[in-house]
């Protein structure tokens, strides 16, 4: 792991570079109004490596023009945090509402960004009409197929990829006892991938989960499933490693090895929901350690050819989901609540540069 001393040393240089690129550094040239080339964005730097660098976003914050200014400038991939989930897109059976998802797709288009669509099948944020009754296997299979294909067809040609099935396994590598698993068995995952592919043959199709960054029981379960699906010629293109990390639990040191083994199956990988939370208050030492982790994750992705990109789970602490779900924790993202870059931002730039 890089030392915090290395982080602090290089942050000063990175900050100076940023100030010069922005044309606001002190000195005769700046005072004379000399023009400087535009500083490359995270997306620009990632593109040099054949990768993308993205951010999640959500509809309520799109009225914040300072926020959307950074969102539209710094990234080349956008993930809707909630607007494409089942509760939002099919609030009543057979009645679809694309308002929230379309708003984010339109915003991405206006900034020439691509969209990672999220998510078609998940045990959470389901509408009441789906969870409040008992379904036969035939009934639920028809409902699931209709939901997947209707949504994927609506966004056909406008999104880069889909998180088709989200969070299908428990920590010990057993299947999560979801409505879909209990009613349809494990085959619902292959069916969901096939149905999504039928609806949009060009979209990249992913399985996505948290706590699968390191080699272990949960990531082993995904590896075994992916190998089985590939052997059965099920249309699976990639594995999404969410990478919701916390300083107090340690860095997933086998991340690069894990990415490589999925690549050897012929699959893309991506870090899809990255944040690194800490116990509050944030301190200089914690922020330096966080920066090291962001750098290390970025370098791990760059080291594996089929790791195609990184998405932070929104880019600013102002709109992070962490404080609401983990009281006493936060400061997880590369920009702070005032939209100012943190040490993590400069560490990412250093890794990409």
BELHUWO-V240403 format. One record per pair of residues at least 24 apart in sequence whose ideal C-beta (glycine too) atoms are under 8 Angstrom apart, sorted by the first residue. I is the first residue (numbers start at 1). J is the second residue. Records with the same first field share a line. If there is no record, write none. Layout:
# BELHUWO-V240403
I: J / J
This chain:
# BELHUWO-V240403
1: 251 / 292 / 296
2: 292 / 295 / 296
3: 292
4: 285 / 288 / 289 / 292
6: 292
7: 288 / 291 / 292 / 295 / 343 / 347
8: 288
10: 346 / 347 / 350
11: 291 / 343 / 346 / 347
14: 346 / 349 / 350
15: 346
18: 341 / 346
41: 73 / 74 / 75
42: 74 / 75 / 348 / 349 / 352
43: 74 / 75 / 76 / 77
45: 349 / 352 / 353
46: 76 / 309 / 310 / 352
47: 76
48: 352
49: 302 / 352
51: 301 / 302 / 307 / 308 / 309 / 310
52: 76 / 77 / 114 / 308 / 309 / 310 / 311
53: 77 / 309 / 310 / 311 / 348 / 352
54: 78 / 79 / 113 / 116 / 309 / 310 / 311 / 312
55: 79 / 311 / 312 / 314 / 315
56: 80 / 81 / 118 / 273 / 311 / 312 / 313 / 314
57: 81 / 104 / 107 / 314 / 319
58: 82 / 83 / 314 / 319
59: 83 / 100 / 103 / 104
61: 314 / 318 / 319
62: 103 / 104 / 107
66: 339
67: 316 / 318 / 319 / 339
68: 107
70: 315 / 316 / 335 / 339
71: 111 / 315
72: 107 / 110 / 111 / 113
73: 111
74: 315
75: 113 / 315
76: 112 / 113 / 114
77: 113 / 114 / 115 / 116 / 160 / 309 / 311
78: 104 / 107 / 108 / 113 / 114 / 115 / 116
79: 115 / 116 / 117 / 118 / 272 / 273 / 311
80: 104 / 105 / 115 / 117 / 118
81: 118 / 313 / 314 / 321
82: 125
84: 117 / 118 / 119 / 151 / 155
85: 118 / 119 / 122 / 125
86: 120 / 122 / 125 / 126 / 127 / 130 / 147
87: 125 / 126 / 127
88: 125
89: 147 / 151
90: 127 / 147 / 150 / 151
91: 127
92: 127 / 129
93: 129 / 130 / 143
94: 146
96: 150 / 151 / 154
98: 154
101: 155
105: 155 / 158 / 159
109: 158
114: 159 / 160
115: 155 / 158 / 159 / 160
116: 159 / 160 / 161 / 163 / 270 / 272 / 311
117: 155 / 159 / 160 / 161 / 162 / 163 / 203
118: 162 / 163 / 166 / 208 / 272
119: 162 / 163 / 164 / 165 / 166 / 208
120: 147 / 148 / 151 / 152 / 162 / 163 / 164 / 165 / 166 / 192 / 196
121: 148 / 164 / 165 / 166 / 180 / 188 / 189 / 192
122: 165 / 166 / 167
123: 167 / 176 / 178 / 179 / 180
124: 167
126: 179
130: 179
131: 179
135: 179 / 183
136: 183
137: 183 / 184
140: 179 / 180 / 183 / 184
141: 184 / 188 / 191
144: 180 / 184 / 188 / 191 / 192 / 195
145: 191 / 195
148: 192 / 195 / 196 / 199
149: 195 / 196 / 198 / 199
152: 195 / 196 / 199 / 200 / 203
153: 199 / 200
155: 200
156: 199 / 200 / 202 / 203
157: 200 / 202
159: 200 / 203
160: 203 / 204
161: 203 / 204 / 205 / 206 / 237 / 238
162: 196 / 200 / 203 / 204 / 205 / 206
163: 206 / 207 / 208 / 240 / 272
164: 192 / 193 / 196 / 205 / 206 / 207
165: 189 / 192 / 193 / 207 / 208
166: 207 / 208 / 209
167: 208 / 209 / 210
168: 207 / 209
169: 209 / 218 / 221 / 222
170: 218
171: 211 / 217 / 218
172: 217 / 218
173: 217 / 218 / 220 / 221
174: 221
189: 225 / 229
190: 229 / 232 / 234
193: 229 / 234 / 235 / 236
194: 234 / 235
196: 235
197: 235
204: 237 / 238 / 268
205: 235 / 236 / 237 / 238
206: 236 / 237 / 238 / 239 / 240 / 268 / 270 / 272
207: 236 / 238 / 239 / 240
208: 239 / 240 / 242 / 272 / 273
209: 240 / 241 / 242
210: 242 / 243 / 244 / 273
211: 242 / 244
212: 239 / 241 / 242 / 258
213: 241 / 243 / 245 / 252 / 255 / 258
214: 252 / 253 / 254 / 255 / 258
215: 254 / 257 / 258 / 261
219: 258
222: 262
223: 261 / 262 / 265
226: 262 / 265 / 267
227: 265
230: 265 / 266 / 267
236: 267
237: 267 / 268
238: 267 / 268 / 269 / 270 / 308
239: 267 / 268 / 269 / 270
240: 269 / 270 / 271 / 272 / 273
241: 269 / 270 / 271 / 272
242: 271 / 272 / 273 / 274 / 313
243: 271 / 272 / 273 / 274 / 275 / 297
244: 273 / 274 / 275 / 277 / 313
245: 274 / 275 / 276 / 277 / 293
246: 276 / 277 / 278 / 326 / 329
247: 276 / 277 / 278 / 279 / 286 / 289 / 290 / 293
248: 278 / 279
251: 293 / 296
255: 296 / 297 / 300
256: 300 / 303 / 304
259: 300 / 301 / 303 / 304 / 306 / 307
260: 304
262: 306
263: 304 / 305 / 306 / 307
267: 306
268: 306 / 307 / 308
269: 301 / 304 / 306 / 307 / 308
270: 301 / 307 / 308 / 309 / 310 / 311
271: 297 / 301 / 307 / 309 / 310 / 311
272: 311
273: 311 / 312 / 313
274: 310 / 311 / 312 / 313
275: 312 / 313 / 320 / 322 / 332 / 333
276: 332 / 344
277: 322 / 326 / 329 / 330 / 331 / 332
278: 329 / 330 / 331 / 332
279: 328 / 329
280: 328 / 329 / 330 / 331
282: 330 / 331
286: 331
287: 331 / 342 / 343 / 344
288: 343
290: 331 / 332 / 342 / 343 / 344
291: 342 / 343 / 344 / 346 / 347
292: 347
293: 344
294: 334 / 344 / 347 / 348 / 351
295: 347 / 348 / 350 / 351
298: 347 / 348 / 351 / 352
299: 351
302: 351 / 352
